[in-house]
Amino acid sequence: NGGFGGESGGKAGIWKSANILPTVDLPTPNTVVYNGKEQEGVSFSKGSITGNKATLVGEYTATLTLPDGYYWKDGTYSEKTVKWSIAKHSVSPPTRTSFCYTGDEITVAEDTDLYTVENGKATDKNDYTATLKLKDADNYKWANSDDESIFVNYDIHAFKDDGSGKCEYCGGADHYVYDVDYLDRVLNGNNTVRTEENTCIVAKSISPN
């Protein structure tokens, strides 16, 4: 009748079967994230299983069947189902969004295998907004948004004064930003200096202490 008691009947039959017949635990679904390949959502070796493998993001149902002579832990032996899923792969947007002006083109983001980029490069000092759009929104998602496209604000600046009188490092092998007092102590006639505002200046070919 689908339980441990079977045709033995009564509590005695249930107790006897539970202590003699092998029982099987219903498996817990695996944690699966999209990777472009077929993956196994439910692992089961005690009998037969179907519907436990897939490739694309989505909800799935695996069907499990026990061999003769085996019972589930709940006392039944008919086939059971286990729901499982493949989650979207998370994509992280660019993390650096503030750049020091150097006169060269700066790239905050460019096309990849996962997304396309509009307005991801600039040269002049200004505030900008890049648009990043997923190529496969069915199987990928942004780490910080559920939308297909995200906007990344970035800026190119002459300098940034943190209030301490010191200016931040300017990206590049030979460009640094210093406060004026520091440069007054270290500059010599061979250095090329471009003055920016009154507080900080960009110096080329001057190594920081």
N, C-alpha and C positions, 0 to 999 in steps of 0.2 A: 504493500500500500504506500510505498515511497518513504517509509520510516525505518528506524532500527528494528522495530518490533516485527515487521514483516508479517508472515503468517504464523509466527510463533505465538503471537498474541500476548497481551497483558504485560505487567511490569517485569516479570521474569524474563520474557522474550527480549524486551528492550535492554535489560541489564546484560543478558548473555551476549547479544549482538554487539553492543557497545564495547565490550571487553574482548571480543574476538575479531571482528571484522576491521580491516584497516580503514582509517579515515583520512580525509584530505582537506587541507585548509583552502579556502577560496583566496586566490592571489590578490595582492594589492597592485593597482596599476602603476606602471613606471612613470617617472617625470620625463616628459619628452618635449624638446624644443626643436623647431624646424631647422634642418641643416641641408635640405636639398636631396637627401637620400632616404631610402625606405628604412623605417625604424620600427622597433617592436614596442608596443604599448603595454602588453600583458605577457608575462613569462609564465609558462605552465608546462611541466614535464610529466605529470601524473596521469595524463590522458590525452585526448585530442582537443585542438583549439583552432578556431577559425576567426577571422576578423580582427586579429591582433597586430596586424602590420599595415602601415600606411606611410605616405610620403608628405602629403600636403597638410597644412594647418586645418584643424577641424575636430569635430566630436565623433567618436567611434564606439562601437559595441563589439566586444569579443564574446564568442560563445564557447563554453567549455563543457566537455563530455567526459565522464569517468568510465574507466574500463569495468568489466563485470567483476563483481566482488568488492568494489570500493564504495564508500559512502562519504558524503560531505560531513563536516563536523556537526552540522545541524541535524543530522540524521536522515537527510534526503539523498537520493541518488540520481534524480533527473538532471538534465543539463541546466547550467546556470549561465548568466550573462554578467559581464563586467564592463562598465563604461570607462572609457579612457579618452585622452585628447592629445593633440599636438599643438603646442602654443607657438605664437609668433616669435621670431627671432628679434631680439632688441638691438637697435642701432643707436649708437651714441653720436650726438651732434658735436661740432667743433667746440673745444673748451677755451681756446684762446681767442678773445674778441677785442683786444686792445693792443694797438701797435704804435711804435714810434716812427715818425716820418723820417725817411732816408732818401727820398727822391726816386727810389726804385719801386716797381710794382709789388704790391703785397697781396698774398693769397690767404684768405681766411678759410676757403673751402673750394674744392674743385670736384668735377664728376668722378664718381667711383663706380664699381660694379653694382652698388646698392642704391645709389641715388644720383640725381642730376642737380646742378647748381646754377642759379642765375644771379648775376651781380656779386660773385664771390671774390672779385679782384679789384683793387683800387690803388691809386698812387698818391693823390693829393690829400692834404689834411682836411678831414671832414667826418661826418657820421654817415654810416651806410647800413643797408639792410640786404642781406643775402637770402634767397629763397631756395630751400632744399626740398626736393620732392622724391619720395621713394619710387623705385622702379617696379617693385612688386609689393604693393600694400596688402595683398592677400596673405602673404607669408612673413612679412617684416613689419615692424612698428618702431617708432621713435621711442627712445628711453624716457623722454620727457613729454610725450604727447601721443594722443590716439589719432591725430589727424594725419592725412597722407602727406601734407606739406607743412613745413615749419619755417619760421622766419628767424634769422640770426642777425641781431644788431651788432655792429662792430664799428670801431673808430680808428682813425689814424691821427695822431696828435703830435705836436711839436715836443711836448714834455708833459709830465704830470708831477706836480709838486705835492708831496704828502704832508706838507705843513711843517716839516722839520728843517726846511732849507736845503734838503737833498733831493735830487731828481732821480727818476728810475733809470735802470740800465736800458739802453737803446739797442734793440736786436741787431745782430750782425757781428762779424768777427772784428771789425775795426771801428764801430760806432758806439760811443758811450755818451751819456748825458751827465753833466756835472753842474754843480752850482758855481756861480761866478767867482766867489771867493776862492774856491779850490783851484780853478783854472788860473787865477791871478798868481798863484804860487808855483804852478808847474809849467805854464806855457813858455815856449821859446819861439824865436822867429821862424822856425821851420814848420810849425804846425799850421794847418789850415783850419780856421774856425768859422763857423756859420752862426751868427747871433740870432737867437729866438727869444723875442720879448725882452724883458729886463731881468728876469730872475734866473733863467737857465739857458745854457747854450749847448749846442751839439758840437763835439770835437771829434775829429777823425784822426786815427792813428795815435791815440793817447791811451796807454794801458792804465787801468785803474789800480790803485794801491790795495 
